[in-house]
Each structure stands twice: as C-alpha cells, then as structure tokens.
Amino acid sequence: GLSNPFRGLLKLGTLERRGVMGIWKEFSCELSPLELRLFLDHEDRICVESYSLLRCESLALTHSDGRFELVFLGKKLYLRAPSRDEAEDWLDRIREALHKCRPQLEEEEEWETLEYPESGGEGQPIQSNSSALLQYNDVPGNSFDWTLAHEPELDAIKEAVLYMDVDKTWVPFIFSLSLETLKCFKVRNSDKILSNSYGIETIQDILPDTSLGGPAFFKVITSKAVLKLQAENTEEAASWRELVREVLMSYLESAEEALTLGGSLDGHSQVVLKNIVKENGFLLQYLVAIPVEKGLDSQSYICAGCSRQIGFSFTKPKLCAFSGLYYCDSCHQDEETVIPSRLIHNWDLTKRGVCRQALKFLTQIRNQPLINLKLVNESLYDHVERMGRIRQSREQLKLLGDYLIMCRSGALKELSKRLDHRHYLLECPHKYSVTDLRQIADGVFETFLQSLLQFASHHVYNCDLCTQRGFICQICNSSDIIFPFEFDTTTR
C-alpha cells in the first residue's frame, strides 16, 4: 500500500535457484528487513515464494562461483549469484537484516575461521556458521601502518586509515565519513591535506571484494570512480560497509522527503522522476525552497560538481543561484535562468547564473508538474495580479475539461493536441511545471491558457450533448442555460 514499492528494501537483484531436479532457474529477488521474496516476473511482480528471516537458521557461501545456501527451519534454499562478490554482498545484507530483526541472537553466535577449499563442491559448504569468516594465505595489513595520529574531522561519524589501490599500489589515506560526504585525506609533513571528496549522493554502492586478497578488502562505487580499499581487518571492513550503507539510507530517505515536495507528488510521479533525474535527484530540495548560502568552508573548498579545489589561490569559486553551492569555472559557465523558488516565493523574475548541473536538472524536469502552488505558497495568487488571473483561468479550464471528457464528439482529442502534453492542466488547477513558470515570467502562459479556454468554451456552447449538461438557476428559474465555468455571471 506504500506509494513507493521499493521503500525499505535492503537489496534487489537477479539470482538463480536450484530446483529439485538440479535445474537452475532465474528469479528476481527482493530482500526486505523481514523477508526474502522470489519473483517470477519482476515487471508484473508475480511473487512465487517468500521466506521469513525470523525462520532463517543459517547461511553460507558454498562455492567460489557465487553459489550460496540459506536454511529455513530445515528447508535448504540453494541460490547462485552472478559472481562471488555479489553472493558475499547478498549474505552481508541478509546478516545485517538478521541482526536487526533478531538482535538477541547476536551475542550467542561465535566467530569461526575455516580453511577455504579451492575445489569446493555443491555439498561442501566452506562455512557452516552464519557469521563464519574465510582464512586467506595473504592476510592484509601485516606490513601496513594503521595508526591514526590526527584529530578526526568535527562532523566525522567514522575516520580511519584505509589503503587505496592507486595504479596497482596500495597507498595509505585517511578516510572520513560524515552524513554528507566521504572525504579522502593525504598525510604530508604531519598535516592532513584533502585529496578528494565524494558527496553521499554520488555513492551508488559499497561491496566486499575478496578478489583483491581477502575479507578485509572492499570497494566503494561512486558516479565518478570505483575506489578499491583495504581495511586493517575483516571487522573494520564490515564496519565501514555497514556505516556507509546507513548514511546512504539516511540520505535516500531525506531525498525521498524532498522528492515529495510537501506532498505535491503522487507515487507514480515519484517513480517517473527518480528515473529522469537519477544522480541529480538531490537538487529537488532546492526546487521550491530558496537556497541558503553556507559558505566555501562547508564544502571544504571543493567544487560541488567535480571535487576540484576552489577558493584562495585556487580556481575562483562561482555561486549557483539555484542550489546556493559553489562551483569551479568548468562546472559553472555563467548560464542564466529564472530561479523557480524565487519566482514562487518573491515573484522575482530576474535571471541568475546557475551551474551546468542545475541547468541540466531543470532541463530534465522542465515539463513535469512538480510544483503545487496551493501547498508551497498559495498567497502568491493574492499578491500578484497576473497569478490571480492565471488561477481563475486554470479553474475555468478544469471545469471545461470535465465537459469535454464526458463528450462523445471527440473534442477532447483535439484539446489534447492543443495542450501539448500538459494533461495535468485538466486535473489540478494548482500544479505547475518549470516550463509553466518560465512562460509566466515571459508573459506567454496567460495567452496560451486563453486560447485553450476559447476553444473549449466554443465547443460547449455549440455542442448538443454538452449544452444538455448545462443548468437552470435554482433561485429565479430563468430559462437561460448557465454553466459552472462562467465565473462572470454565475456563482456555484
């Protein structure tokens, strides 16, 4: 019953399941905090089986090709992922879910180290306990220095030394994770120097990567690069994976709240919008709220677009009027546009400089009716005469649309052509797209509405079917036919 069917999912993907006859069949799988569901067809969401995690007794990786098994009250479920790392990730997520839904069992479990046989067969699981670890010959971290000799960042949730693969050489960096960024520092002459910064919105996933040498290795996948990292030990790697996922989940939840824009988006619009904006989704929060400039120090003197150093002796920073963030001259080329939030709240029609990322975002959503003026700032109708006229025209058009929708003459088809894909104009008089706001600023939108009203009213007055759906005044009983969209002469 939720508007977003993927809300709360820990992982989804494709897995093969071994049947009774030993034949592998592909299923779409969804892991929620309480159960694992197998779908025959992901599009139609035909759920063929679901397994409660409360009944899960054990889980184990059974082969290096990605095979693993789950045991539910004596029933074994044999599954196969596309790769071993993917199988490890499924097991990681299931363990996290188990620890959350059955926290009392966490203390009872014991860690067990088993030898990993290279030629493990189907019936030879390499680990029998749900939390067992693998033993590798090349144990990471023996010759590396893991001491952290610097004060952690003020906003850090976790900060530690990690070794990163740089041109096939393991180089030490200090990684600092906050609710907003994952920062990477070099150490030079006892000083921490910011090397790179990755916004949480750019992180796509964090996965174990045993192919690099053991369970202490993992990789962070961002929209800019794939970071191959090595932690001091297995527990430290697991801690990083869990914390990054929690921060990412927290960001996604806040982004989803921004996505609803105060409740103006229905579930379908949210799903469509997520597919359209993709990595630029975090900019939605600035669509209806005037941005507050936080200053260069809040960005650690890093460009919000490409992580290049800006300010002081570096590249001159440029402020984006849409987001209030600073960018370098490559990411911000002084292109100007009307800022939707300033138009909505202050009727400010001034064109201001925005970064390329914001301009791309506004282009991506330009035709989507995301702004519900009744929810965001209804007082604009009273304070701006032009908006008051547009509101009246929109309400008239909706009432006229009700007539044309019921009419069998085909007039609705003709009106649809004139609407130019703006069918929301017939549904809600308060929804606006960025294109609508720009046309209002240019004085074009009002003329467009008048042409639609003229066409629709001309049809109603001259259509035998529509005129029969008119009304007679209930007070004076005059023989004149009146209609609800005649605001000048009729009160409803």
PyMOL commands that set and color helices and strands:
alter all, ss='L'
color gray80, all
select helices_A, chain A and resi 53-55+84-101+103-105+200-202+210-212+234-260+267-286+296-299+340-346+356-364+373-376+380-383+385-406+411-419+423-426+434-442+445-462+464-467
alter helices_A, ss='H'
color red, helices_A
select strands_A, chain A and resi 11-18+24-31+35-41+46-52+56-61+67-72+75-80+113-115+133-135+158-166+169-177+181-188+191-199+203-208+217-222+226-230+318-319+326-327+335-338+351-354+371-372+431-432
alter strands_A, ss='S'
color yellow, strands_A
deselect
rebuild
show_as cartoon
